[in-house]
Amino acid sequence: MGDVWGFRKKEKMEWLRLDESKKDCYSQKLYRRMLYDRNPLLVTMEDKYKAREYVLSKAACKVPELLWWSAETPVKIPWDTLPDRYVIKTNHWSGDGVYFINNSTIPLQGIAEDMTIGEMYRVVENGTDHRGKKVSRKWMERKLSRLLKKRYAMGLEWATQEINPPVIMIEEMLTINGGLPDDVKLHVFHGKVGWIQIDVGRFTEHRQSIFSVDGQKIKQSNPKFPGIEELNHLHQRFNAEYIAEIVSTAEKICDEVDYIRLDLFDIDGELFFGEFTAYHNAAHPQSDELEALGGRLWNTEY
């Protein structure tokens, strides 16, 4: 556990250094973005609250309903006004302070006690988390209050550091087949989708595969995560017309920056916005194939 980004939380981030011999690689360009790119639009996109309005202005997909938000500390959530299911998160943090709350009589499907992202997210059903630990409302409020007083821990991620004000958000919970949906991550370079990343098993055992825009699986000699062996072509999951719609949606939303990762959810044939990521995997090196492909697609000025 703890290596959801492809590195362990306590590992020194030794890859975050300039390497002239690899300057054309994808991860080196991500690192140079951290150091030099000060495009204010990246701040809006990284801000999970402001990003909602930005996406709505593009009229390209739906966003989950916003049930409540607040910038005030200490955090006081109006618990009794909320539906049975919802998601609590902050707008400025990643990997902590995310709670999937289910107070209904129907358990969520596909939640494992030792789920891959269990150190970051908590699935709390009727006051008990996925590991069987009691989680009180007061405890969550105290944890969220502490997060609102801090900047995101990854100091090199400039856009995330600039998010102001930090807020608590509560959104509707999206579900499919009785469980939480997997997301579709689109890496968009200069307004064009470069590849489609499919992640499954976030709440059980994480696996990941990469596909071209025409659905072909991109073989990786040294992938960061185990592949989705049963998914050999993206057409096994989405038909060609829907893939074209997903790509078109991403390109419409992401046409104002030179690179961004867009996460979408497919809910019964409807696309919902998840989030933007300007610094994929904290600029950790990817497979040799993605390092070359991303470096070729991204024409940076830094």
C-alpha positions in Angstrom: 0.0 0.0 0.0 1.0 3.6 -0.1 2.4 3.4 -3.7 -0.7 4.6 -5.5 1.3 7.1 -7.5 4.0 4.6 -8.3 6.2 5.7 -5.4 6.0 5.2 -1.6 4.9 8.2 0.5 8.1 8.2 2.5 10.4 7.8 -0.5 12.6 10.8 -1.2 11.5 12.3 -4.5 14.8 11.8 -6.2 13.4 11.9 -9.7 12.5 15.6 -9.3 15.7 16.9 -10.8 16.6 18.2 -14.2 18.3 15.7 -16.5 19.5 17.2 -19.7 19.9 13.8 -21.3 16.1 13.2 -20.8 14.9 16.7 -21.5 12.5 15.5 -24.2 10.8 12.9 -21.9 7.3 13.4 -20.6 8.2 13.4 -16.9 11.0 15.9 -17.4 8.5 18.3 -19.1 6.1 17.8 -16.2 9.0 18.7 -13.8 9.9 21.8 -15.8 6.2 22.8 -15.7 6.4 22.7 -11.9 9.4 25.0 -12.0 8.5 27.4 -14.7 4.9 27.3 -15.8 2.8 30.1 -14.1 -0.3 30.0 -16.3 -3.1 31.2 -13.9 -5.6 29.0 -15.7 -3.8 26.0 -14.2 -4.8 27.3 -10.7 -8.5 27.4 -11.8 -8.3 23.9 -13.2 -6.5 22.4 -10.1 -9.0 24.1 -7.8 -11.7 21.4 -7.5 -14.4 24.0 -6.7 -13.6 26.6 -9.4 -13.0 23.9 -11.9 -16.7 23.0 -11.8 -17.7 26.4 -13.2 -14.9 26.3 -15.7 -16.2 22.9 -17.0 -19.8 24.1 -17.0 -18.8 27.1 -19.1 -17.6 24.6 -21.8 -21.0 23.0 -22.0 -19.4 19.6 -22.8 -20.3 17.3 -19.9 -22.2 17.1 -16.6 -20.7 17.9 -13.2 -21.8 16.1 -10.0 -24.3 18.2 -8.0 -22.8 20.4 -5.4 -24.7 19.8 -2.1 -22.7 22.1 0.2 -19.5 24.0 0.5 -17.7 26.2 3.0 -14.4 28.0 3.6 -15.0 28.5 7.3 -13.0 26.9 10.1 -13.7 25.1 12.3 -15.6 23.0 9.8 -19.3 22.5 10.7 -21.1 20.2 8.3 -24.9 20.3 8.1 -25.1 16.6 8.4 -28.9 16.3 8.8 -29.6 18.2 5.6 -27.6 15.8 3.4 -28.8 12.8 1.4 -27.9 9.2 2.3 -24.9 9.2 0.0 -22.4 11.9 -0.8 -18.7 12.6 -1.2 -16.7 15.0 1.0 -13.4 16.5 -0.2 -11.4 19.7 -0.2 -10.7 21.8 -3.3 -6.9 22.1 -2.7 -5.7 18.7 -1.5 -5.1 15.3 -3.1 -4.8 12.0 -1.4 -6.3 12.9 2.0 -9.6 14.2 3.4 -11.8 12.4 0.9 -14.8 10.6 2.4 -17.3 8.5 0.5 -20.3 8.5 2.9 -23.1 5.9 2.6 -25.8 6.1 5.3 -28.3 4.0 3.3 -29.4 0.5 4.1 -27.8 -0.8 0.9 -24.0 -1.4 1.1 -21.7 -0.1 -1.7 -20.5 -2.9 -3.9 -16.8 -3.6 -4.7 -15.2 -2.1 -1.6 -12.3 -4.1 -0.2 -10.9 -3.8 3.3 -7.4 -3.6 1.9 -8.3 -1.5 -1.1 -5.4 0.1 -3.0 -6.3 3.7 -2.1 -7.3 2.8 1.5 -4.5 4.9 3.0 -5.9 8.0 1.2 -9.6 7.7 0.9 -12.2 6.4 3.4 -15.4 4.7 2.5 -17.7 5.3 5.5 -20.9 3.3 5.7 -23.2 4.1 8.6 -20.3 5.3 10.7 -17.9 2.5 10.0 -15.0 2.7 7.4 -13.9 0.0 4.9 -11.5 -1.4 7.5 -14.2 -1.8 10.2 -13.1 1.3 12.2 -15.6 3.6 13.7 -15.4 7.1 12.1 -17.3 9.9 13.9 -18.6 13.1 12.3 -16.6 15.2 14.8 -13.4 13.3 13.8 -14.0 14.1 10.1 -14.7 17.8 10.9 -11.5 18.1 12.9 -9.5 16.4 10.1 -11.0 18.7 7.4 -10.5 21.8 9.6 -6.7 20.9 9.8 -6.5 20.5 6.0 -8.2 23.9 5.4 -5.4 25.5 7.4 -2.6 23.9 5.3 -1.3 24.1 1.8 -1.1 20.9 -0.2 2.0 19.0 0.9 3.6 18.8 -2.6 5.2 22.2 -2.6 6.5 22.0 -6.1 3.0 21.8 -7.6 2.7 25.6 -8.0 -0.9 25.7 -9.2 -2.1 23.7 -6.3 -0.2 25.9 -3.9 -2.0 29.0 -5.3 -5.5 27.7 -4.7 -7.3 30.3 -2.5 -9.5 30.1 -0.6 -9.3 26.4 0.5 -12.8 25.0 0.9 -14.7 21.9 1.8 -17.0 20.5 -0.9 -19.8 18.0 -0.6 -21.0 16.5 -3.9 -23.5 13.9 -4.9 -22.1 10.4 -5.0 -22.0 8.9 -8.5 -22.6 5.2 -8.6 -22.9 2.5 -11.2 -24.0 -1.1 -10.7 -24.3 -0.5 -7.0 -20.7 0.6 -6.6 -18.3 3.6 -7.1 -17.3 4.2 -10.7 -13.9 3.8 -12.3 -12.7 6.9 -14.1 -11.5 7.5 -17.6 -8.4 9.7 -17.6 -7.6 11.6 -20.8 -4.1 13.1 -21.4 -4.7 16.2 -23.6 -1.8 17.9 -25.4 -2.4 21.2 -27.1 -6.1 20.5 -27.3 -5.8 16.9 -28.7 -6.1 13.7 -26.7 -2.7 11.9 -26.7 -3.8 8.8 -24.9 -6.7 7.4 -22.8 -5.9 5.9 -19.4 -8.2 3.3 -17.9 -7.9 2.5 -14.2 -10.0 -0.2 -12.5 -10.1 -1.5 -9.0 -9.4 1.7 -7.1 -11.5 0.3 -4.2 -10.1 -3.3 -4.5 -6.8 -3.9 -6.4 -5.7 -1.1 -8.7 -4.8 -2.0 -12.4 -4.2 0.3 -15.3 -3.9 0.2 -19.1 -3.3 2.9 -21.7 -5.0 3.2 -25.1 -4.7 5.3 -28.2 -7.7 7.4 -29.3 -8.7 4.7 -31.8 -8.9 2.2 -29.0 -5.6 0.3 -29.6 -3.9 -0.8 -26.4 -0.5 0.8 -26.0 2.0 -1.9 -24.9 4.3 -0.8 -22.1 7.6 -2.6 -21.4 7.9 -1.2 -17.8 4.4 -0.1 -16.7 3.9 1.6 -13.4 0.9 -0.6 -12.5 -0.3 -4.1 -13.4 -2.3 -4.0 -16.6 -5.9 -4.9 -17.3 -5.2 -8.2 -18.9 -8.8 -8.9 -20.0 -9.1 -5.5 -21.8 -7.2 -5.9 -25.0 -8.9 -3.1 -26.9 -11.0 -0.2 -25.7 -13.9 -1.3 -27.9 -14.4 -4.1 -25.4 -15.6 -1.4 -23.0 -16.9 1.4 -25.2 -18.1 1.4 -28.7 -16.3 3.5 -31.3 -19.0 6.2 -31.3 -18.8 6.6 -27.6 -15.0 6.7 -27.6 -15.3 9.5 -30.2 -17.7 11.4 -27.9 -15.3 11.0 -24.9 -12.4 12.3 -27.0 -14.4 15.2 -28.4 -15.6 16.1 -24.9 -12.1 16.2 -23.5 -10.7 18.2 -26.4 -13.5 20.8 -26.0 -12.9 21.1 -22.3 -9.1 21.2 -22.4 -8.4 23.5 -25.4 -6.8 26.4 -23.5 -3.7 24.8 -22.0 -0.8 23.0 -23.5 -1.2 19.9 -21.4 -3.7 18.6 -18.8 -5.1 15.4 -17.5 -8.9 15.3 -17.4 -10.7 12.6 -15.4 -14.2 11.7 -16.5 -16.8 9.3 -15.1 -19.0 7.3 -17.5 -22.4 6.8 -15.7 -24.7 4.8 -17.9 -23.6 6.5 -21.1 -23.4 10.0 -19.6 -20.1 11.8 -19.0 -19.5 13.5 -15.6 -16.5 15.7 -14.7 -14.1 14.3 -12.1 -11.1 16.6 -11.9 -8.1 18.1 -13.7 -4.5 17.2 -12.9 -1.7 19.4 -14.1 1.1 17.3 -12.6 0.4 13.7 -13.4 1.8 11.3 -10.7 3.9 14.2 -9.3 6.1 14.1 -12.4 7.2 10.5 -11.6 8.7 8.8 -14.6 6.3 6.7 -16.5 6.9 3.7 -18.8 9.5 4.1 -21.6 6.7 4.2 -24.1 4.7 7.0 -22.4 7.9 9.0 -21.7 8.6 9.0 -25.4 5.0 9.6 -26.5 4.2 12.4 -24.0 7.5 14.1 -24.8 6.8 14.0 -28.5 3.2 15.4 -28.1 4.0 18.2 -25.7 5.8 21.2 -27.2 6.7 23.2 -24.2 8.2 26.7 -24.1 10.3 25.9 -21.0 
